[in-house]
Amino acid sequence: MTGEAVALDLRTASFVSRSLALLLDLAVQFAALYAIFLAVTLGLGAFDSAVVAGLTVVGVVGVLIGYPVVFETLTRGRSLGKLAFGLRVVRDDGGPERFRHALVRALVGFGELYLTSGSAALIASMVSERGKRLGDQLAGTVVVRERVPSLSRPVPLVAPGLAQWAGALELSALPDGLALEARTFLSRAPLLHDGSRARLAGQLASAVAARVTPPPPPGLPAEPYLATVLAERRRRELARVTPTYVPVPAPPPAAYAPVQHAPVGYAPAPYPAAVPQTGGSASTGSGFAPPV
């Protein structure tokens, strides 16, 4: 259960898979220790005994404790062995493993695996319901399986000839839990014994028929009835959540009508007439006088 009240369904690793992953990690660690001891042995003449002893202790601690801490911190809960067998260390709430969790697991695991020859880890794993050793219990972690085989769940289909009847079904009273139970039964039905399969199909069909109207046609078997109801329910849910696109018709183009302008006639202004002068001598020449 996470902090957001979400229940996670995590499949814990089996004892066999954890043991095989541990053996692979131990093989890598012992190979690294052999390389360190070989290097120290070749360098005995260049260093005194105190330096050689210090390098040996540092190498042993670094391999036995540093190896799981570094790998599980960098890979979020996977060592080489766990990576090979599809395992991962996670927190009890399903979150990724951090440095402090890896450090606690490595320190406690050193005593569980090496000081007690693995007997403490074996007893703790057998007693725990989730297969947790002492390091997991103190660190608040659990080893889960990452590669889980998925079961093929075929999508229920409407039985032939029942499409019209399925379209008239009233499914509002069908609860989600019952629908999920029926869907799970249909996906696992081929794996069940014939007697158990028929009995479970009849029980589920009766429970569904009590909440769905109209009743099934006479003579319809239980499994086709369940498949038809679930298929119609799925179709309606998809139609409800899938937005439908309705194209909006474009308005028709407006007819082009050129604007008719009335012709403007051109009428030149009349030329001003000559005004005769009075009170003076008439001018000679063209006889033109400016307009008043």
C-alpha positions in Angstrom: 0.0 0.0 0.0 1.6 3.2 -1.1 1.3 6.6 0.6 -1.4 7.6 -1.9 -3.5 4.6 -0.8 -2.8 2.7 -4.0 -2.6 -1.1 -3.6 0.3 -2.6 -5.7 0.2 -6.2 -6.7 3.9 -7.2 -6.6 4.9 -10.8 -7.0 7.6 -11.6 -4.5 10.6 -13.6 -5.7 10.7 -17.3 -4.9 13.4 -18.8 -2.7 14.9 -20.7 -5.7 15.3 -17.7 -7.9 16.8 -15.6 -5.1 19.2 -18.5 -4.3 20.3 -18.7 -7.9 20.8 -14.9 -8.1 22.9 -15.1 -4.9 25.1 -17.8 -6.3 25.8 -15.8 -9.3 26.7 -12.7 -7.2 28.9 -14.9 -5.0 30.7 -16.2 -8.0 31.4 -12.6 -9.2 32.5 -11.6 -5.7 34.9 -14.6 -5.2 36.4 -13.9 -8.7 37.1 -10.3 -7.6 38.6 -11.5 -4.3 40.8 -14.0 -6.1 42.1 -11.2 -8.3 42.8 -9.0 -5.3 44.6 -11.8 -3.4 46.7 -12.5 -6.5 47.6 -8.9 -6.9 48.6 -8.7 -3.2 50.6 -11.8 -3.4 52.6 -10.5 -6.4 53.2 -7.3 -4.5 54.5 -8.7 -1.2 58.0 -7.7 -2.0 57.2 -4.1 -2.7 55.2 -3.4 0.5 55.6 -4.3 4.2 53.2 -6.7 6.0 51.0 -3.9 7.5 50.3 -2.3 4.1 49.5 -5.7 2.6 47.1 -6.5 5.5 45.4 -3.1 5.1 45.0 -3.6 1.4 43.6 -7.1 1.9 41.0 -5.8 4.4 40.0 -2.9 2.2 39.6 -5.3 -0.8 37.5 -7.8 1.2 35.2 -5.2 2.6 34.9 -3.4 -0.7 34.0 -6.6 -2.5 31.6 -8.2 0.0 29.9 -5.0 1.1 30.7 -2.4 -1.5 29.7 -4.6 -4.4 26.0 -5.0 -3.5 25.7 -1.4 -2.2 27.1 0.2 -5.4 25.2 -2.1 -7.8 21.8 -1.9 -6.0 22.1 1.9 -5.6 23.1 2.6 -9.2 20.6 0.2 -10.7 17.8 0.8 -8.2 17.8 -2.6 -6.6 19.4 -4.9 -9.1 22.8 -6.7 -8.8 24.3 -8.8 -11.5 22.5 -11.9 -10.2 19.2 -10.2 -9.8 19.5 -8.7 -13.3 20.2 -12.1 -14.8 17.1 -13.7 -13.2 14.7 -10.8 -13.5 14.6 -9.7 -9.8 14.6 -6.3 -8.2 14.7 -5.0 -4.6 12.0 -2.5 -3.9 10.7 -0.8 -0.7 7.7 -2.2 1.1 5.6 0.6 -0.4 6.7 -0.3 -4.0 9.2 2.6 -4.3 12.8 2.2 -5.6 15.6 1.2 -3.3 17.9 4.0 -2.1 21.5 4.0 -0.8 20.5 3.6 2.9 18.4 0.6 2.1 21.2 -1.0 0.1 23.7 -0.3 2.9 21.5 -1.8 5.6 20.9 -4.9 3.4 24.6 -5.3 2.7 25.8 -4.9 6.4 23.2 -7.3 7.7 23.7 -9.6 4.8 27.4 -9.9 5.6 26.5 -11.4 9.0 23.6 -13.5 7.6 25.5 -15.0 4.7 29.2 -15.2 5.8 29.2 -15.3 9.6 26.3 -17.9 9.9 27.0 -19.6 6.5 23.6 -18.5 5.2 21.6 -20.3 7.9 20.1 -17.1 9.4 19.0 -15.9 6.0 17.5 -19.3 5.2 15.5 -19.5 8.4 14.3 -15.8 8.1 13.2 -16.3 4.5 11.3 -19.5 5.4 9.5 -17.9 8.3 8.6 -14.6 6.5 5.4 -14.7 4.4 7.1 -12.6 1.7 10.4 -14.4 1.8 12.3 -11.5 3.5 15.6 -12.2 5.2 16.8 -10.1 8.2 18.4 -7.5 6.0 15.1 -6.9 4.1 13.1 -6.7 7.3 15.5 -4.1 8.9 15.8 -2.1 5.6 12.0 -2.3 4.8 12.6 -3.9 1.4 11.4 -6.9 -0.5 12.7 -8.8 -3.5 10.1 -8.9 -6.3 9.9 -10.4 -9.8 10.2 -8.1 -12.8 9.8 -10.6 -15.6 6.3 -12.1 -15.0 4.8 -14.2 -17.7 1.7 -12.5 -19.0 -1.5 -14.5 -19.6 -3.3 -13.9 -22.8 -6.7 -12.5 -22.2 -8.8 -12.6 -25.4 -11.4 -9.8 -25.8 -14.9 -11.1 -25.4 -17.0 -11.0 -28.6 -20.7 -10.9 -29.2 -22.0 -14.4 -30.1 -23.3 -14.7 -33.6 -26.9 -13.7 -34.1 -27.1 -11.8 -30.7 -26.1 -8.4 -31.9 -29.7 -7.0 -31.9 -30.4 -8.5 -28.4 -27.1 -7.2 -27.1 -27.9 -3.7 -28.3 -31.1 -3.6 -26.1 -29.4 -4.7 -22.9 -29.7 -2.6 -19.7 -26.2 -2.8 -18.1 -26.4 0.1 -15.6 -27.0 -2.3 -12.7 -24.0 -4.5 -13.5 -21.2 -3.8 -10.9 -17.6 -3.5 -12.0 -16.5 -6.2 -9.6 -18.8 -8.8 -11.1 -17.8 -7.8 -14.6 -14.2 -8.2 -13.8 -14.8 -11.6 -12.2 -16.6 -12.7 -15.3 -13.9 -11.4 -17.6 -11.2 -13.2 -15.5 -13.2 -16.4 -15.7 -13.5 -16.3 -19.5 -9.7 -15.7 -19.8 -8.9 -18.7 -17.5 -11.7 -21.0 -18.6 -9.6 -23.2 -21.0 -7.3 -24.0 -18.0 -10.1 -25.2 -15.7 -11.5 -28.7 -15.3 -14.7 -29.3 -17.2 -16.8 -29.8 -14.1 -15.4 -26.7 -12.4 -15.7 -24.7 -15.5 -19.3 -25.5 -16.1 -20.2 -24.8 -12.4 -18.4 -21.4 -12.3 -19.9 -20.4 -15.6 -23.4 -21.2 -14.4 -22.9 -19.3 -11.1 -21.5 -16.2 -12.9 -24.2 -16.3 -15.6 -26.9 -16.4 -12.9 -25.4 -13.5 -11.0 -25.1 -11.4 -14.2 -28.6 -12.3 -15.4 -30.0 -11.1 -12.1 -28.7 -7.6 -12.8 -29.0 -7.4 -16.6 -32.3 -7.1 -18.6 -33.8 -8.4 -20.8 -33.1 -12.1 -20.0 -31.0 -14.2 -22.4 -32.7 -16.0 -25.3 -33.8 -19.6 -24.4 -31.0 -22.2 -24.8 -28.1 -19.8 -24.7 -25.1 -21.4 -22.9 -23.5 -19.6 -20.0 -20.2 -18.7 -21.5 -21.5 -17.2 -24.7 -24.0 -15.2 -22.6 -21.2 -13.8 -20.4 -19.0 -13.0 -23.5 -21.9 -11.2 -25.2 -22.7 -9.1 -22.1 -19.1 -8.1 -21.5 -18.5 -7.4 -25.2 -21.5 -5.0 -25.3 -20.4 -3.4 -22.1 -17.0 -2.8 -23.4 -18.4 -1.4 -26.7 -20.5 1.1 -24.8 -17.6 2.2 -22.5 -15.4 2.8 -25.5 -18.1 4.7 -27.2 -18.6 6.8 -24.1 -14.9 7.7 -23.6 -13.9 8.0 -27.3 -14.7 11.5 -28.7 -16.7 11.4 -31.9 -15.7 13.8 -34.6 -18.7 15.4 -36.4 -17.6 17.5 -39.3 -19.1 21.0 -39.5 -20.3 21.7 -43.1 -18.7 24.8 -44.6 -21.1 27.6 -45.6 -21.8 27.7 -49.4 -19.7 30.3 -51.2 -21.5 33.5 -51.9 -22.3 34.2 -55.5 -20.2 36.9 -57.0 -22.2 39.9 -58.2 -20.2 42.9 -59.4 -21.5 46.2 -58.2 -23.2 48.2 -61.0 -22.3 51.8 -60.8 -24.3 54.4 -62.8 -22.3 56.0 -65.5 -21.2 59.4 -64.6 -21.6 61.8 -67.5 -19.0 64.4 -68.1 -20.4 67.9 -68.6 -17.8 70.6 -69.0 -18.5 73.8 -67.2 -19.6 76.7 -69.4 -16.9 79.1 -70.4 -17.5 82.4 -68.6 -19.0 85.0 -70.8 -17.4 88.4 -71.3 -18.7 91.2 -69.2 -18.7 94.6 -70.9 -16.8 97.3 -69.1 -18.6 100.5 -68.1 -17.3 103.8 -67.0 -14.1 103.7 -68.9 -12.7 103.4 -72.3 -13.1 100.1 -73.9 -10.0 98.1 -74.1 -8.7 97.0 -77.3 -7.6 93.5 -78.0 -9.4 90.3 -77.3 -12.3 91.9 -75.3 -11.9 89.4 -72.4 -12.9 90.4 -68.9 -12.5 88.2 -65.8 -15.7 86.9 -64.2 -17.1 88.7 -61.2 
